[in-house]
Amino acid sequence: VRLRWCCGRDYGLRFSWGKIVFLINAIKMKIKSGVILLIALFMQGCVLTKVASTPMRIGGALISVLPGVGGGVHEAIDTAADAVDEVPI
């Protein structure tokens, strides 16, 4: 498709539909990336503390199976995980 400006002059600018579709898709991808970035920024505090405390809780649950010392260790790990969840990020 050649662009013709006023009075039928041809300035030699060429656009293909493939280039136009490519540009539209690139804009859509930038918008999607921006939305994902905004979601990540708004969720970062909650997600970061859960990422840190979940393995601690799983480890405490596995250790609690041990007879005798398991209960006390589980309580200590659970208390530490609660402290991590309370961190204001």
Secondary structure, DSSP 8 states (H G I E B T S, - for coil): -EEE-GGG-EEEEE--HHHHHHHHHHHHHHHHHHHHHHHHHHHHHHHHHHHHHHHHHHHHHHHTTSTTTHHHHHHHHHHHHHHHHT---
